[in-house]
Amino acid sequence: MKKILYSLFIFASATLFAQKNTKVKFAVLEDMVGTTTLFERQKEYVKSTQAYKIANLPQKLKKFSFIAEQGLTEVKYKNNVGLPDNVSLAQINEQNNLPKDTPAIIEGYEFKDTNMRIYAEIAQQVEVREYNGVKSLFITTTAK
């Protein structure tokens, strides 16, 4: 029995891991989530970037540790540069007729705090699918 449970656990872990898009690297600017690709396209506005490994995240970025498996980049814009359009995950949920507190999945990473804001440009594809028996948002950061 233990062997069966162990095998199922390994399979479930591998399946869950396989859903995460490890090619996407997340970045944070002003406490809002984007991707490094987004900020590379806007490099004329970027003052500085600092990449962190999950073990070295500063306290202010610890709440983003769930998306830092591949590292996390903190971005700072130059003075007098406005922020890109951003939206809370709760707002995107409501736009898609879902309860605003339903966790969203971005590139396989579960965002439980729907008050968290993301840069609108990273939501290249948004679809509603079943996740753990609940209709949830699945957001892809690259256009297909």
MDAnalysis code that builds the backbone (N, CA, C; Angstrom):
import MDAnalysis as mda
import numpy as np

u = mda.Universe.empty(432, n_residues=144, atom_resindex=np.repeat(np.arange(144), 3), trajectory=True)
u.add_TopologyAttr("name", ["N", "CA", "C"] * 144)
u.add_TopologyAttr("resid", np.arange(1, 145))
u.add_TopologyAttr("resname", ["MET", "LYS", "LYS", "ILE", "LEU", "TYR", "SER", "LEU", "PHE", "ILE", "PHE", "ALA", "SER", "ALA", "THR", "LEU", "PHE", "ALA", "GLN", "LYS", "ASN", "THR", "LYS", "VAL", "LYS", "PHE", "ALA", "VAL", "LEU", "GLU", "ASP", "MET", "VAL", "GLY", "THR", "THR", "THR", "LEU", "PHE", "GLU", "ARG", "GLN", "LYS", "GLU", "TYR", "VAL", "LYS", "SER", "THR", "GLN", "ALA", "TYR", "LYS", "ILE", "ALA", "ASN", "LEU", "PRO", "GLN", "LYS", "LEU", "LYS", "LYS", "PHE", "SER", "PHE", "ILE", "ALA", "GLU", "GLN", "GLY", "LEU", "THR", "GLU", "VAL", "LYS", "TYR", "LYS", "ASN", "ASN", "VAL", "GLY", "LEU", "PRO", "ASP", "ASN", "VAL", "SER", "LEU", "ALA", "GLN", "ILE", "ASN", "GLU", "GLN", "ASN", "ASN", "LEU", "PRO", "LYS", "ASP", "THR", "PRO", "ALA", "ILE", "ILE", "GLU", "GLY", "TYR", "GLU", "PHE", "LYS", "ASP", "THR", "ASN", "MET", "ARG", "ILE", "TYR", "ALA", "GLU", "ILE", "ALA", "GLN", "GLN", "VAL", "GLU", "VAL", "ARG", "GLU", "TYR", "ASN", "GLY", "VAL", "LYS", "SER", "LEU", "PHE", "ILE", "THR", "THR", "THR", "ALA", "LYS"])
u.atoms.positions = np.array([
    [0.822, -1.190, 0.000],
    [0.000, 0.000, 0.000],
    [0.871, 1.260, 0.000],
    [1.945, 1.234, 0.806],
    [2.830, 2.392, 0.860],
    [3.485, 2.634, -0.496],
    [3.824, 1.560, -1.190],
    [4.455, 1.709, -2.499],
    [3.498, 2.370, -3.484],
    [2.237, 1.998, -3.412],
    [1.248, 2.588, -4.317],
    [1.084, 4.075, -4.013],
    [0.943, 4.406, -2.738],
    [0.804, 5.810, -2.363],
    [2.044, 6.612, -2.741],
    [3.205, 6.033, -2.516],
    [4.457, 6.701, -2.869],
    [4.516, 6.943, -4.378],
    [4.141, 5.937, -5.156],
    [4.136, 6.078, -6.613],
    [3.167, 7.169, -7.056],
    [1.978, 7.196, -6.449],
    [1.004, 8.234, -6.792],
    [1.524, 9.620, -6.421],
    [2.190, 9.726, -5.274],
    [2.759, 10.999, -4.852],
    [3.819, 11.482, -5.850],
    [4.687, 10.595, -6.272],
    [5.724, 10.946, -7.256],
    [5.073, 11.398, -8.561],
    [4.081, 10.651, -9.012],
    [3.391, 11.001, -10.252],
    [2.705, 12.358, -10.129],
    [2.009, 12.586, -9.020],
    [1.315, 13.856, -8.815],
    [2.306, 15.014, -8.768],
    [3.430, 14.819, -8.103],
    [4.449, 15.870, -8.031],
    [5.020, 16.169, -9.412],
    [5.294, 15.125, -10.167],
    [5.831, 15.310, -11.515],
    [4.819, 16.002, -12.410],
    [3.551, 15.649, -12.266],
    [2.509, 16.274, -13.066],
    [2.368, 17.740, -12.708],
    [2.352, 18.043, -11.420],
    [2.237, 19.426, -10.982],
    [3.432, 20.234, -11.465],
    [4.631, 19.696, -11.332],
    [5.829, 20.391, -11.768],
    [5.804, 20.608, -13.282],
    [5.329, 19.617, -14.014],
    [5.307, 19.700, -15.468],
    [4.393, 20.816, -15.950],
    [3.426, 21.222, -15.158],
    [2.518, 22.281, -15.561],
    [3.167, 23.657, -15.470],
    [4.161, 23.803, -14.647],
    [4.808, 25.104, -14.494],
    [5.716, 25.365, -15.686],
    [5.625, 26.564, -16.204],
    [6.480, 26.959, -17.312],
    [7.748, 27.561, -16.717],
    [8.776, 26.725, -16.625],
    [10.020, 27.169, -15.993],
    [10.835, 28.093, -16.894],
    [10.388, 28.302, -18.124],
    [11.088, 29.230, -19.016],
    [10.722, 30.677, -18.705],
    [9.589, 30.873, -18.054],
    [9.156, 32.221, -17.701],
    [9.834, 32.641, -16.409],
    [10.453, 33.805, -16.453],
    [11.089, 34.354, -15.259],
    [10.291, 35.586, -14.848],
    [9.877, 35.572, -13.598],
    [9.048, 36.663, -13.097],
    [9.905, 37.812, -12.591],
    [9.312, 38.996, -12.648],
    [9.960, 40.212, -12.161],
    [8.922, 41.016, -11.394],
    [9.394, 41.830, -10.474],
    [8.517, 42.644, -9.645],
    [8.964, 44.099, -9.743],
    [7.995, 44.969, -9.977],
    [8.224, 46.407, -9.983],
    [7.119, 47.036, -9.145],
    [7.496, 47.787, -8.124],
    [6.507, 48.455, -7.276],
    [5.473, 47.480, -6.716],
    [5.905, 46.306, -6.300],
    [5.031, 45.319, -5.662],
    [4.009, 44.698, -6.618],
    [4.263, 44.801, -7.922],
    [3.384, 44.213, -8.925],
    [4.196, 43.262, -9.795],
    [3.549, 42.194, -10.240],
    [4.239, 41.117, -10.939],
    [4.213, 41.322, -12.449],
    [5.372, 41.118, -13.040],
    [5.532, 41.111, -14.484],
    [6.484, 39.978, -14.831],
    [7.037, 40.036, -16.012],
    [8.045, 39.063, -16.420],
    [9.294, 39.818, -16.856],
    [10.412, 39.126, -16.834],
    [11.647, 39.781, -17.275],
    [11.528, 40.191, -18.740],
    [10.798, 39.420, -19.530],
    [10.605, 39.749, -20.949],
    [9.892, 41.088, -21.099],
    [8.879, 41.334, -20.281],
    [8.154, 42.605, -20.317],
    [9.113, 43.766, -20.108],
    [9.959, 43.665, -19.106],
    [10.853, 44.773, -18.780],
    [12.036, 44.872, -19.744],
    [12.411, 43.776, -20.371],
    [13.456, 43.847, -21.404],
    [12.960, 44.664, -22.590],
    [11.657, 44.570, -22.894],
    [11.088, 45.355, -23.989],
    [10.953, 46.831, -23.613],
    [11.027, 47.144, -22.335],
    [10.885, 48.528, -21.870],
    [12.177, 49.028, -21.236],
    [13.306, 48.533, -21.713],
    [14.579, 48.821, -21.052],
    [14.941, 50.306, -21.018],
    [14.371, 51.124, -21.904],
    [14.681, 52.555, -21.854],
    [14.124, 53.221, -20.599],
    [13.147, 52.592, -19.940],
    [12.558, 53.133, -18.720],
    [13.191, 52.559, -17.447],
    [13.980, 51.510, -17.599],
    [14.516, 50.788, -16.439],
    [15.773, 51.476, -15.913],
    [15.731, 51.770, -14.630],
    [16.894, 52.351, -13.952],
    [17.860, 51.250, -13.528],
    [17.308, 50.185, -12.925],
    [18.157, 49.088, -12.473],
    [17.343, 47.803, -12.309],
    [18.048, 46.694, -12.306],
    [17.443, 45.395, -12.016],
    [18.357, 44.663, -11.046],
    [17.749, 43.860, -10.214],
    [18.504, 43.035, -9.276],
    [17.862, 41.652, -9.274],
    [18.626, 40.657, -9.689],
    [18.125, 39.284, -9.705],
    [18.458, 38.600, -8.385],
    [17.490, 37.848, -7.885],
    [17.660, 37.121, -6.625],
    [17.336, 35.651, -6.834],
    [18.049, 34.811, -6.139],
    [17.682, 33.402, -6.045],
    [16.717, 33.279, -4.882],
    [15.927, 32.232, -4.889],
    [14.889, 32.070, -3.869],
    [15.464, 32.118, -2.452],
    [16.666, 31.581, -2.263],
    [17.271, 31.554, -0.922],
    [17.706, 32.941, -0.458],
    [17.888, 33.875, -1.388],
    [18.406, 35.201, -1.048],
    [17.378, 36.316, -1.180],
    [16.110, 35.988, -1.247],
    [15.099, 37.031, -1.409],
    [15.101, 37.973, -0.215],
    [15.096, 39.280, -0.462],
    [14.974, 40.215, 0.655],
    [13.567, 40.128, 1.251],
    [13.411, 40.597, 2.455],
    [12.139, 40.487, 3.175],
    [10.966, 41.031, 2.365],
    [11.161, 42.159, 1.696],
    [10.059, 42.791, 0.961],
    [9.585, 41.957, -0.233],
    [10.395, 40.982, -0.674],
    [10.006, 40.135, -1.806],
    [9.607, 38.725, -1.385],
    [9.644, 38.430, -0.094],
    [9.327, 37.076, 0.395],
    [7.927, 36.628, -0.015],
    [6.976, 37.552, -0.101],
    [5.620, 37.153, -0.474],
    [5.534, 36.653, -1.913],
    [6.584, 36.865, -2.683],
    [6.635, 36.379, -4.063],
    [7.461, 35.101, -4.189],
    [7.823, 34.501, -3.079],
    [8.697, 33.318, -3.123],
    [8.080, 32.159, -3.898],
    [6.761, 32.089, -3.969],
    [6.108, 30.990, -4.693],
    [6.335, 31.055, -6.200],
    [6.778, 32.197, -6.720],
    [7.086, 32.301, -8.152],
    [8.583, 32.479, -8.395],
    [9.394, 32.273, -7.371],
    [10.831, 32.546, -7.463],
    [11.671, 31.292, -7.667],
    [11.070, 30.176, -8.064],
    [11.846, 28.944, -8.258],
    [12.994, 29.140, -9.239],
    [12.762, 29.931, -10.273],
    [13.786, 30.201, -11.282],
    [14.488, 31.531, -11.023],
    [14.302, 32.048, -9.830],
    [14.835, 33.351, -9.476],
    [13.749, 34.402, -9.633],
    [14.000, 35.574, -9.104],
    [13.055, 36.678, -9.171],
    [13.864, 37.951, -9.363],
    [13.411, 38.787, -10.276],
    [14.122, 40.030, -10.562],
    [13.325, 41.208, -10.034],
    [14.002, 42.060, -9.284],
    [13.381, 43.300, -8.837],
    [13.792, 44.400, -9.817],
    [12.811, 45.110, -10.317],
    [13.031, 46.155, -11.312],
    [12.735, 47.507, -10.685],
    [13.560, 48.478, -11.013],
    [13.302, 49.855, -10.595],
    [13.306, 50.716, -11.852],
    [12.268, 51.543, -11.970],
    [12.168, 52.456, -13.104],
    [12.895, 53.761, -12.811],
    [13.239, 54.459, -13.877],
    [13.828, 55.785, -13.749],
    [12.790, 56.729, -13.133],
    [13.266, 57.815, -12.544],
    [12.358, 58.813, -11.968],
    [11.456, 59.382, -13.056],
    [10.260, 59.746, -12.657],
    [9.284, 60.378, -13.543],
    [8.804, 59.473, -14.679],
    [8.921, 58.183, -14.513],
    [8.382, 57.245, -15.501],
    [7.150, 56.604, -14.883],
    [6.051, 56.662, -15.597],
    [4.820, 56.065, -15.087],
    [4.873, 54.542, -15.159],
    [4.051, 53.914, -14.338],
    [4.000, 52.459, -14.319],
    [3.182, 51.938, -15.498],
    [3.534, 50.768, -16.011],
    [2.707, 50.154, -17.060],
    [1.312, 49.845, -16.501],
    [0.346, 49.685, -17.408],
    [-1.012, 49.332, -16.986],
    [-0.970, 48.067, -16.145],
    [-1.707, 48.092, -15.051],
    [-1.741, 46.937, -14.164],
    [-3.161, 46.715, -13.687],
    [-3.397, 45.498, -13.198],
    [-4.737, 45.089, -12.792],
    [-4.603, 44.037, -11.698],
    [-5.575, 43.994, -10.801],
    [-5.538, 42.949, -9.776],
    [-6.113, 41.663, -10.361],
    [-5.701, 40.558, -9.794],
    [-6.244, 39.276, -10.235],
    [-7.734, 39.186, -9.917],
    [-8.174, 39.840, -8.854],
    [-9.602, 39.874, -8.522],
    [-10.396, 40.549, -9.637],
    [-9.861, 41.630, -10.203],
    [-10.538, 42.321, -11.300],
    [-10.624, 41.434, -12.542],
    [-9.542, 40.712, -12.833],
    [-9.574, 39.815, -13.997],
    [-10.586, 38.701, -13.755],
    [-10.632, 38.189, -12.529],
    [-11.637, 37.174, -12.197],
    [-13.037, 37.703, -12.476],
    [-13.336, 38.891, -11.988],
    [-14.669, 39.466, -12.174],
    [-14.983, 39.697, -13.651],
    [-13.986, 40.102, -14.431],
    [-14.190, 40.299, -15.867],
    [-14.535, 38.993, -16.567],
    [-14.114, 37.883, -15.967],
    [-14.377, 36.563, -16.546],
    [-15.482, 35.817, -15.795],
    [-16.317, 36.571, -15.074],
    [-17.479, 36.031, -14.361],
    [-17.116, 34.951, -13.345],
    [-16.000, 35.157, -12.664],
    [-15.581, 34.261, -11.584],
    [-15.602, 35.036, -10.275],
    [-15.794, 34.334, -9.144],
    [-15.686, 35.033, -7.860],
    [-14.303, 35.673, -7.737],
    [-14.264, 36.887, -7.199],
    [-12.992, 37.612, -7.193],
    [-11.918, 36.978, -6.325],
    [-12.281, 36.100, -5.398],
    [-11.284, 35.461, -4.540],
    [-10.817, 34.100, -5.048],
    [-11.169, 33.747, -6.286],
    [-10.728, 32.481, -6.871],
    [-9.252, 32.595, -7.270],
    [-8.390, 31.707, -6.776],
    [-6.976, 31.772, -7.162],
    [-6.806, 31.689, -8.683],
    [-5.809, 32.393, -9.183],
    [-5.497, 32.382, -10.615],
    [-4.200, 31.609, -10.829],
    [-4.077, 31.020, -12.003],
    [-2.884, 30.254, -12.354],
    [-2.172, 31.010, -13.472],
    [-0.951, 31.439, -13.201],
    [-0.150, 32.123, -14.221],
    [1.039, 31.239, -14.527],
    [1.086, 30.753, -15.756],
    [2.170, 29.875, -16.217],
    [2.384, 28.691, -15.268],
    [1.287, 28.184, -14.693],
    [1.367, 27.014, -13.828],
    [1.595, 27.330, -12.363],
    [1.802, 28.591, -12.026],
    [2.010, 29.002, -10.639],
    [0.692, 29.526, -10.087],
    [0.277, 29.000, -8.935],
    [-0.985, 29.400, -8.337],
    [-0.819, 30.681, -7.523],
    [-1.579, 31.688, -7.895],
    [-1.609, 32.966, -7.196],
    [-2.859, 32.960, -6.324],
    [-2.678, 32.703, -5.033],
    [-3.814, 32.614, -4.112],
    [-4.325, 33.989, -3.689],
    [-3.433, 34.966, -3.600],
    [-3.816, 36.317, -3.194],
    [-4.299, 37.082, -4.430],
    [-5.606, 37.174, -4.585],
    [-6.148, 37.818, -5.785],
    [-6.128, 39.347, -5.690],
    [-5.688, 39.885, -4.556],
    [-5.466, 41.326, -4.478],
    [-4.127, 41.700, -5.115],
    [-3.302, 40.693, -5.388],
    [-2.016, 40.931, -6.023],
    [-2.260, 41.521, -7.410],
    [-1.429, 42.468, -7.765],
    [-1.569, 43.133, -9.064],
    [-0.515, 42.601, -10.027],
    [-0.914, 42.496, -11.279],
    [0.006, 42.094, -12.340],
    [-0.022, 43.165, -13.418],
    [1.028, 43.213, -14.202],
    [1.048, 44.126, -15.341],
    [0.205, 43.523, -16.450],
    [-0.750, 44.303, -16.928],
    [-1.753, 43.812, -17.880],
    [-1.113, 43.175, -19.108],
    [0.000, 43.684, -19.533],
    [0.649, 43.195, -20.754],
    [1.090, 41.732, -20.659],
    [1.322, 41.225, -19.453],
    [1.776, 39.831, -19.358],
    [0.638, 38.846, -19.605],
    [-0.607, 39.294, -19.513],
    [-1.755, 38.399, -19.720],
    [-2.052, 38.295, -21.216],
    [-1.233, 37.536, -21.922],
    [-1.398, 37.377, -23.357],
    [-2.595, 36.490, -23.703],
    [-2.810, 35.469, -22.904],
    [-3.964, 34.586, -23.091],
    [-4.588, 34.338, -21.731],
    [-5.891, 34.508, -21.657],
    [-6.628, 34.265, -20.421],
    [-7.770, 33.320, -20.762],
    [-7.821, 32.210, -20.040],
    [-8.931, 31.279, -20.254],
    [-9.390, 30.722, -18.914],
    [-10.645, 30.307, -18.877],
    [-11.225, 29.724, -17.676],
    [-11.230, 28.212, -17.849],
    [-10.623, 27.522, -16.881],
    [-10.565, 26.059, -16.884],
    [-10.778, 25.540, -15.474],
    [-11.028, 24.250, -15.378],
    [-11.166, 23.601, -14.084],
    [-9.793, 23.432, -13.433],
    [-9.724, 23.742, -12.148],
    [-8.508, 23.538, -11.366],
    [-8.953, 23.122, -9.974],
    [-8.591, 21.930, -9.570],
    [-9.022, 21.384, -8.276],
    [-10.533, 21.460, -8.098],
    [-11.250, 21.197, -9.191],
    [-12.703, 21.163, -9.143],
    [-13.379, 22.520, -9.155],
    [-12.616, 23.594, -9.368],
    [-13.162, 24.954, -9.370],
    [-12.772, 25.632, -10.679],
    [-13.692, 26.383, -11.261],
    [-13.352, 27.158, -12.452],
    [-12.377, 28.252, -12.043],
    [-11.252, 28.309, -12.736],
    [-10.181, 29.253, -12.392],
    [-9.602, 29.862, -13.652],
    [-8.963, 31.002, -13.481],
    [-8.268, 31.666, -14.586],
    [-6.933, 31.000, -14.826],
    [-6.622, 30.768, -16.078],
    [-5.302, 30.322, -16.481],
    [-4.752, 31.399, -17.405],
    [-3.651, 31.988, -16.983],
    [-3.038, 33.087, -17.737],
    [-1.705, 32.622, -18.297],
    [-1.544, 32.876, -19.591],
    [-0.301, 32.552, -20.277],
    [0.364, 33.870, -20.652],
    [1.663, 33.967, -20.445],
    [2.370, 35.230, -20.665],
    [2.951, 35.370, -22.062],
    [2.837, 34.338, -22.867],
    [3.346, 34.419, -24.229],
    [2.213, 34.116, -25.197],
    [2.154, 34.871, -26.290],
    [1.113, 34.651, -27.294],
    [1.437, 33.394, -28.081],
    [0.395, 32.662, -28.407],
    [0.607, 31.436, -29.202],
    [0.279, 31.670, -30.644],
])
